[in-house]
Amino acid sequence: MKHEVGPTESPSTAGRSAQAEFERRRQRQAERVRRRRPLIIAGGVAVAVVGLALTLWSPLPGWSVVLLALVLTASSLLALPTHVTAWQTGAEGEVRTARLLEQLEPAGFRALHDSLIPGGRSNIDHVVIGPPGIFIVETKSYGGKLRIQGGEIYVGGRR
C-alpha cells in the first residue's frame, strides 16, 4: 500500500533507497570477509614468508614481496569493492540533485524524491511537479568530460 505525502509531511528522502542498498551490500561484503579472513591472512603470511626467505637467501629483492603481501592482505580485509561503494556514490549524487531542485520551489515547483515504482523494486529518483508539467529526473554520478554526439550524451566516455 502506497503512502501519499500529506501537506504537513515531507516527501521521501533523496538517496534513501541507494543508501539502503549500499548498507545491505556493505554488510554482505563484511560477512564474506569475516568468513574468508583466516584464508586471506594465511595467504598473506605465506607470501610474506616467501618474501622474507628471498630477502635472506637470494639476491632478489624479497622485501618488495613482503610489502606486496601486506598491502594485498590489508586491502582484502579493509577495502570495499566498487560494486558496493557505487551505491553510496549514487545516494550522495541524489542528495546533491535534491538540493539543486529545492532552488526551483520559489518558481512554483515541488520535488518528490525516491518514489517507489508500484509492483517492483525500482524507484524514481526525483519527480518534479511545476507549472509547465511533471518531469522525471534520474541522477547518475559520473565524472569526466561531458559531450554530446549524434544526439546522445556522453560523460567520461560513457553513454
N, C-alpha and C positions, 0 to 999 in steps of 0.2 A: 504494500500500500504506500503510495507516494504522499509525502507530506508537503502541503502547499506553504509557502512562506507568507505569513501574515504581515500587516503593516507595521507591527511593532517588533517583528523578529528580523534578524539579519539573515541574508542568504548564506548558502554553504560557503565554507572557507575555501579559497582558491588553493589548489595544490593538495587538498586533503587526501584524495584517492591515490595520487602518485606518492605522497609521503607515506601513506599506509602500506603501499606495495613495497616501497624501499625498506620499511621496518620489517615486513614479512620476509623479504629476501635476505636482509641482513641477519635476521635470526636463523634462517635456514643455513646460511653460509657459516655462521658461528657454530652451529651444531655439526656441520660437515667437518670443520676444522677441529672441533673437540674430539670427534670420532677418529680422525686421522692424525691427531697430534703425536702419538707415540711413533708412528711410521715416519712422519715428517722430521721429527727430532732425531730418530735413529739414522735416517738418510743423511741429515746434516752432519751428525757426528762421524759417520762413516767417511764422508767426503773430506771432512776436516782432518781425520786421522791419516788419510792418504796424503793430504797436503803436508801435514807435519812430517810424514815419512819422507816425502820428496824433499822437503827442506833439509832434513838431517842427512839423508844418504844419497842425494842426487844433485847434480849441478843445475837441475831445472828449478825455476822459482816457485817452490811449493807454497810459500806464504800467500801467493795470489789465489791458490786453490782453497786455502783455509778461509781467506776473506770472502771468496765467492760462496763457499758453503754457508758461512754465517749470514750473508746478505740474502741468499735464496731461502734459507730456513726462516729467517725473520720475516721476509716478505710473504712466505707461505702461511705463516701464523697470523700476521697482522693486517695485510693489505686486503681490501675488498675488491673483487673483480669489477670491471666496468659495467657488466650487465646488472650489477647491484647498484652501483653509485649513479648510474644514468637516471634511475627513478628519483633520486634526491635532487639531482640537477634539474630534472623536469619539474619537480614540485617548486623549486626555487624560481624557475622561469615563469611558472604560472602565477606565483605571488607577485613577481615584478610586473607582469602583464596586468594583473588585477589593479595594482597601484596606478598604472597608466590609465586604465579605463575609468578609475574614480574621477579623473580630471574632466570626464565628459558629463558628470552629473549636473553642473550648473547649466548645461545646454539642453537639459531635459532627458538625458539618457539614464538608464538603470542597468547595471550588470549583475547577472546571476552567475555563480561560479560552481564548477564541479558538479554539474547536473547529471544524474544517472540516466542512462537510456533504458526505458522500461523493457523488461524481458531479457536483459543481458548484463554483462559485467563492464561494458564500456561506459564512458562518460563524455560529456561535452565540457570542454574546459571553461568556456565563457559564453553566455548568451547575453547579447547586448540589445536592449529594447529602447528605442528612441523615436523621435518624431518621423524620421524617414522610413522606419521599419524595424525588423528584427534581424540581427546578424549573429552568426555563429563564428566564434574566434577559437582557433586551435593554436595552442602555444607549443613551439619547439625551441629548444635551447641549443642552437648550433653556433659555433664560432667560425669565423672566416670571412672571406670576401663575398659580398652579395653581387650577383649578376643576373641579368635577365637575358635569356637566349631562346629564340624560337617560341616566344610566348610562355616559357617556363622559368621558374625562379630557382636559382642555384645558390647555396650558401656553403662556402668552403668546398666546392666541387660536388656537393650533394644536392640532388633534385628535391 
